């Protein structure tokens, strides 16, 4: 689906000068499926280097790469990581991205859970992160995302798990990289200033902690519908998070967002990105959900070049906000 010519012309006429540090996309496929550990090429796959290269050439410089913790640390959250084929294939993609000059976000896509159960042990979670961060400790273009979308968890536990991850990562000697900390309630920006206020207490010895939030624009904020509430919902749902970041002297990144291929969502996303850019003192960037070689041709949110529906509809808008 192509951007209507009239809408494209209007967008071009108001093309902004972006102040964002990062413009990105999630590369979703290594976390696919439910089989553990699963079979490569059957249950899961890895991102496509050629399409990543296409996006880099257009100015995208942040690639969030989800994975499943149970495939990375098989049998136990504290299990060895580096000897497995899954890690080797995953690290190959991470290194491809960073060698090309972009940043790679290491994203355990587990919702604060391992093997279906809420992670309760901060010690075990720290061990997982020690094992995972160690091989990347010297790569300054790697970013560590503590866990994707904690939800329905004790709020103090979310704080403590994030802090355990931060401490473990820094303890490996990985001191130059950003760490993205996510919050409870699916790390939603629209509820951040009422749900995740205690995360202000997180500390980072390297002072490179970023709060990662997600925001979708459909009626329930889940991102499952291509219908956006209205043309201003992007700004409406994120402004409270912006105020929280400013009030607390913190910085954030919008780690997931998307909208359907229609004019209402287009205006909402344009407003959202403009708001982030205008408030770049607290927002460092944004990452679209999602690219990846296994998204179907009818998936409205697919940002996989060359023919993903969101890619063909939104690429010209998003690249206006490239650093």
ROROFI-414392 format. One record per residue (C-alpha): residue in one letter; residue number from 1; x, y, z. Coordinates in steps of 0.5 Angstrom, whole numbers, plus 2048, in hexadecimal, padded with zeros to 3 digits. Layout:
<pts>
{pt "A" NUM {X Y Z}};
...
</pts>
This chain:
<pts>
{pt "X" 1 {800 800 800}};
{pt "X" 2 {803 807 7FE}};
{pt "X" 3 {803 80D 801}};
{pt "X" 4 {7FD 812 7FD}};
{pt "X" 5 {801 817 7F9}};
{pt "X" 6 {7FD 81D 7FC}};
{pt "X" 7 {7FF 81A 803}};
{pt "X" 8 {806 819 801}};
{pt "X" 9 {807 820 7FE}};
{pt "X" 10 {804 823 804}};
{pt "X" 11 {809 81F 809}};
{pt "X" 12 {80F 821 804}};
{pt "X" 13 {80D 829 805}};
{pt "X" 14 {80E 828 80C}};
{pt "X" 15 {813 824 80D}};
{pt "X" 16 {817 825 814}};
{pt "X" 17 {81E 825 816}};
{pt "X" 18 {81E 820 81B}};
{pt "X" 19 {822 821 821}};
{pt "X" 20 {822 819 823}};
{pt "X" 21 {828 815 824}};
{pt "X" 22 {825 80F 822}};
{pt "X" 23 {820 80C 81D}};
{pt "X" 24 {81F 805 81D}};
{pt "X" 25 {81B 7FF 81B}};
{pt "X" 26 {81A 7F8 81F}};
{pt "X" 27 {81C 7F2 81B}};
{pt "X" 28 {817 7ED 81E}};
{pt "X" 29 {818 7E6 81C}};
{pt "X" 30 {81D 7E2 821}};
{pt "X" 31 {818 7E2 826}};
{pt "X" 32 {812 7DF 822}};
{pt "X" 33 {80F 7D8 824}};
{pt "X" 34 {80E 7D5 82A}};
{pt "X" 35 {812 7CF 829}};
{pt "X" 36 {818 7CE 82E}};
{pt "X" 37 {81E 7CF 82C}};
{pt "X" 38 {81A 7CE 825}};
{pt "X" 39 {81D 7CD 81E}};
{pt "X" 40 {820 7D2 81A}};
{pt "X" 41 {81D 7D3 814}};
{pt "X" 42 {816 7D0 817}};
{pt "X" 43 {815 7D3 81D}};
{pt "X" 44 {819 7D9 81D}};
{pt "X" 45 {81E 7DD 818}};
{pt "X" 46 {823 7E3 818}};
{pt "X" 47 {822 7EA 815}};
{pt "X" 48 {824 7EB 80E}};
{pt "X" 49 {82B 7EE 80D}};
{pt "X" 50 {829 7F1 806}};
{pt "X" 51 {823 7F5 809}};
{pt "X" 52 {826 7F7 80F}};
{pt "X" 53 {82B 7FA 80A}};
{pt "X" 54 {826 7FD 806}};
{pt "X" 55 {823 801 80C}};
{pt "X" 56 {82A 803 80E}};
{pt "X" 57 {82B 806 807}};
{pt "X" 58 {825 80A 809}};
{pt "X" 59 {827 80D 80F}};
{pt "X" 60 {824 808 814}};
{pt "X" 61 {82A 807 81A}};
{pt "X" 62 {826 803 81F}};
{pt "X" 63 {824 7FC 81F}};
{pt "X" 64 {821 7F8 824}};
{pt "X" 65 {822 7F1 824}};
{pt "X" 66 {81D 7ED 828}};
{pt "X" 67 {81F 7E6 82A}};
{pt "X" 68 {81C 7E0 82F}};
{pt "X" 69 {81F 7DF 835}};
{pt "X" 70 {81E 7D8 836}};
{pt "X" 71 {822 7D7 82F}};
{pt "X" 72 {827 7DB 831}};
{pt "X" 73 {828 7D8 838}};
{pt "X" 74 {825 7D1 837}};
{pt "X" 75 {823 7CD 83D}};
{pt "X" 76 {824 7D2 842}};
{pt "X" 77 {824 7DA 842}};
{pt "X" 78 {82B 7D9 845}};
{pt "X" 79 {82E 7D5 840}};
{pt "X" 80 {834 7D6 83B}};
{pt "X" 81 {832 7DA 835}};
{pt "X" 82 {838 7DB 831}};
{pt "X" 83 {839 7D3 82F}};
{pt "X" 84 {832 7D3 82C}};
{pt "X" 85 {831 7D3 824}};
{pt "X" 86 {82B 7D8 826}};
{pt "X" 87 {830 7DD 829}};
{pt "X" 88 {835 7DC 823}};
{pt "X" 89 {830 7DE 81E}};
{pt "X" 90 {82D 7E4 822}};
{pt "X" 91 {833 7E7 824}};
{pt "X" 92 {835 7E6 81C}};
{pt "X" 93 {82F 7EB 81B}};
{pt "X" 94 {831 7F0 820}};
{pt "X" 95 {838 7F0 81E}};
{pt "X" 96 {836 7F1 817}};
{pt "X" 97 {832 7F7 819}};
{pt "X" 98 {837 7FA 81D}};
{pt "X" 99 {83D 7F9 818}};
{pt "X" 100 {838 7FD 813}};
{pt "X" 101 {838 803 818}};
{pt "X" 102 {831 802 81B}};
{pt "X" 103 {82F 801 822}};
{pt "X" 104 {82C 7FA 824}};
{pt "X" 105 {828 7F9 82A}};
{pt "X" 106 {828 7F2 82D}};
{pt "X" 107 {821 7F1 82F}};
{pt "X" 108 {81F 7EB 833}};
{pt "X" 109 {817 7EB 831}};
{pt "X" 110 {815 7E7 837}};
{pt "X" 111 {810 7EC 83B}};
{pt "X" 112 {814 7EB 841}};
{pt "X" 113 {813 7E3 841}};
{pt "X" 114 {817 7DD 840}};
{pt "X" 115 {814 7D6 83E}};
{pt "X" 116 {80D 7DA 83F}};
{pt "X" 117 {80E 7DC 846}};
{pt "X" 118 {80F 7E3 849}};
{pt "X" 119 {817 7E4 84A}};
{pt "X" 120 {817 7E4 852}};
{pt "X" 121 {81F 7E4 853}};
{pt "X" 122 {823 7EA 852}};
{pt "X" 123 {829 7E6 853}};
{pt "X" 124 {827 7E1 84D}};
{pt "X" 125 {825 7E7 849}};
{pt "X" 126 {82C 7EA 84A}};
{pt "X" 127 {82F 7E4 848}};
{pt "X" 128 {82C 7E3 842}};
{pt "X" 129 {82E 7EA 840}};
{pt "X" 130 {835 7E9 842}};
{pt "X" 131 {835 7E3 83E}};
{pt "X" 132 {832 7E7 838}};
{pt "X" 133 {836 7EE 839}};
{pt "X" 134 {83D 7EB 839}};
{pt "X" 135 {83E 7E9 832}};
{pt "X" 136 {83B 7F0 830}};
{pt "X" 137 {83F 7F4 835}};
{pt "X" 138 {844 7F8 831}};
{pt "X" 139 {83F 7F9 82B}};
{pt "X" 140 {83D 801 82C}};
{pt "X" 141 {837 800 827}};
{pt "X" 142 {833 7FB 82B}};
{pt "X" 143 {82E 7FD 82F}};
{pt "X" 144 {82B 7F9 835}};
{pt "X" 145 {823 7F8 836}};
{pt "X" 146 {822 7F5 83D}};
{pt "X" 147 {81B 7F1 83A}};
{pt "X" 148 {815 7F3 836}};
{pt "X" 149 {80F 7F5 839}};
{pt "X" 150 {80F 7F3 840}};
{pt "X" 151 {807 7F2 842}};
{pt "X" 152 {803 7F0 847}};
{pt "X" 153 {808 7F0 84C}};
{pt "X" 154 {80A 7F3 853}};
{pt "X" 155 {80D 7FA 852}};
{pt "X" 156 {812 7F9 857}};
{pt "X" 157 {814 7F3 853}};
{pt "X" 158 {815 7F6 84D}};
{pt "X" 159 {819 7FC 850}};
{pt "X" 160 {81E 7F6 853}};
{pt "X" 161 {81E 7F2 84D}};
{pt "X" 162 {820 7F8 849}};
{pt "X" 163 {825 7FA 84E}};
{pt "X" 164 {828 7F3 84E}};
{pt "X" 165 {829 7F3 846}};
{pt "X" 166 {82C 7FA 847}};
{pt "X" 167 {831 7F8 84C}};
{pt "X" 168 {833 7F1 849}};
{pt "X" 169 {834 7F5 842}};
{pt "X" 170 {839 7FA 845}};
{pt "X" 171 {83C 7F5 849}};
{pt "X" 172 {83F 7F1 843}};
{pt "X" 173 {843 7F8 841}};
{pt "X" 174 {83D 7FA 83C}};
{pt "X" 175 {83D 801 83E}};
{pt "X" 176 {83D 805 837}};
{pt "X" 177 {836 802 835}};
{pt "X" 178 {82F 805 836}};
{pt "X" 179 {82A 801 83A}};
{pt "X" 180 {823 801 838}};
{pt "X" 181 {81F 800 83E}};
{pt "X" 182 {817 7FE 83D}};
{pt "X" 183 {811 7FE 842}};
{pt "X" 184 {80B 7FB 844}};
{pt "X" 185 {805 7FB 841}};
{pt "X" 186 {808 7F9 83A}};
{pt "X" 187 {80C 7FF 83B}};
{pt "X" 188 {807 803 838}};
{pt "X" 189 {809 80B 837}};
{pt "X" 190 {801 80D 839}};
{pt "X" 191 {801 80A 840}};
{pt "X" 192 {809 80B 841}};
{pt "X" 193 {808 811 846}};
{pt "X" 194 {802 80D 84A}};
{pt "X" 195 {805 806 84A}};
{pt "X" 196 {80D 806 84A}};
{pt "X" 197 {80E 80C 84E}};
{pt "X" 198 {813 808 853}};
{pt "X" 199 {818 807 84D}};
{pt "X" 200 {81A 80E 84E}};
{pt "X" 201 {81F 80A 853}};
{pt "X" 202 {823 806 84E}};
{pt "X" 203 {82A 808 84F}};
{pt "X" 204 {82F 807 849}};
{pt "X" 205 {837 808 84B}};
{pt "X" 206 {838 80A 844}};
{pt "X" 207 {832 80F 843}};
{pt "X" 208 {830 80C 83D}};
{pt "X" 209 {829 809 83F}};
{pt "X" 210 {823 80A 83A}};
{pt "X" 211 {81C 809 83C}};
{pt "X" 212 {819 805 836}};
{pt "X" 213 {811 806 835}};
{pt "X" 214 {80D 803 830}};
{pt "X" 215 {806 806 82D}};
{pt "X" 216 {801 804 828}};
{pt "X" 217 {7FC 808 826}};
{pt "X" 218 {7F5 803 825}};
{pt "X" 219 {7F0 804 82A}};
{pt "X" 220 {7F3 7FF 830}};
{pt "X" 221 {7FA 801 82E}};
{pt "X" 222 {7FC 7FA 82C}};
{pt "X" 223 {7FE 7FB 825}};
{pt "X" 224 {7FA 7F5 823}};
{pt "X" 225 {7F5 7FA 81F}};
{pt "X" 226 {7F7 7FE 819}};
{pt "X" 227 {7F2 803 81B}};
{pt "X" 228 {7F4 809 81F}};
{pt "X" 229 {7F0 80D 824}};
{pt "X" 230 {7F1 813 820}};
{pt "X" 231 {7F6 818 81D}};
{pt "X" 232 {7F9 81B 823}};
{pt "X" 233 {7F9 814 827}};
{pt "X" 234 {801 814 827}};
{pt "X" 235 {802 81A 82A}};
{pt "X" 236 {7FC 819 82F}};
{pt "X" 237 {7FF 813 831}};
{pt "X" 238 {806 814 832}};
{pt "X" 239 {806 81B 835}};
{pt "X" 240 {805 819 83C}};
{pt "X" 241 {80C 815 83C}};
{pt "X" 242 {80F 81B 839}};
{pt "X" 243 {80D 81F 83F}};
{pt "X" 244 {810 819 843}};
{pt "X" 245 {816 819 840}};
{pt "X" 246 {817 821 840}};
{pt "X" 247 {815 821 848}};
{pt "X" 248 {81A 81C 84A}};
{pt "X" 249 {820 81D 845}};
{pt "X" 250 {820 817 842}};
{pt "X" 251 {820 815 83A}};
{pt "X" 252 {81C 810 836}};
{pt "X" 253 {81B 80C 830}};
{pt "X" 254 {815 80A 82C}};
{pt "X" 255 {817 803 82B}};
{pt "X" 256 {810 801 828}};
{pt "X" 257 {80B 804 824}};
{pt "X" 258 {807 803 81E}};
{pt "X" 259 {800 805 81A}};
{pt "X" 260 {7FC 802 814}};
{pt "X" 261 {7FD 805 80D}};
{pt "X" 262 {7F8 80A 80D}};
{pt "X" 263 {7F7 812 80E}};
{pt "X" 264 {7F5 812 815}};
{pt "X" 265 {7FB 80E 817}};
{pt "X" 266 {800 812 813}};
{pt "X" 267 {7FE 818 816}};
{pt "X" 268 {7FE 815 81D}};
{pt "X" 269 {805 812 81C}};
{pt "X" 270 {808 819 818}};
{pt "X" 271 {805 81C 81F}};
{pt "X" 272 {809 817 823}};
{pt "X" 273 {80F 818 820}};
{pt "X" 274 {80F 81F 81F}};
{pt "X" 275 {80E 81F 827}};
{pt "X" 276 {814 81B 828}};
{pt "X" 277 {818 81F 824}};
{pt "X" 278 {816 825 827}};
{pt "X" 279 {817 822 82E}};
{pt "X" 280 {81E 81F 82C}};
{pt "X" 281 {821 822 833}};
{pt "X" 282 {81D 81C 836}};
{pt "X" 283 {81C 817 830}};
{pt "X" 284 {822 814 82C}};
{pt "X" 285 {81E 810 827}};
{pt "X" 286 {819 80C 825}};
{pt "X" 287 {818 805 822}};
{pt "X" 288 {812 802 81D}};
{pt "X" 289 {80F 7FB 81E}};
{pt "X" 290 {811 7F7 81A}};
{pt "X" 291 {816 7F5 815}};
{pt "X" 292 {818 7EE 814}};
{pt "X" 293 {818 7E8 80E}};
{pt "X" 294 {812 7E4 811}};
{pt "X" 295 {80C 7E9 811}};
{pt "X" 296 {807 7E8 80C}};
{pt "X" 297 {805 7EC 806}};
{pt "X" 298 {7FE 7EE 809}};
{pt "X" 299 {801 7F0 810}};
{pt "X" 300 {800 7F8 810}};
{pt "X" 301 {806 7F9 815}};
{pt "X" 302 {80B 7F6 811}};
{pt "X" 303 {811 7FA 810}};
{pt "X" 304 {815 7F5 80C}};
{pt "X" 305 {818 7F8 806}};
{pt "X" 306 {816 7F8 800}};
{pt "X" 307 {80F 7F7 800}};
{pt "X" 308 {80D 7F7 808}};
{pt "X" 309 {806 7FB 808}};
{pt "X" 310 {809 7FF 80E}};
{pt "X" 311 {80F 800 80A}};
{pt "X" 312 {80C 802 803}};
{pt "X" 313 {807 807 807}};
{pt "X" 314 {80C 80A 80D}};
{pt "X" 315 {813 80A 80A}};
{pt "X" 316 {813 810 807}};
{pt "X" 317 {810 813 80D}};
{pt "X" 318 {814 810 812}};
{pt "X" 319 {81B 812 80E}};
{pt "X" 320 {819 819 80F}};
{pt "X" 321 {81B 818 817}};
{pt "X" 322 {821 815 815}};
{pt "X" 323 {827 817 819}};
</pts>
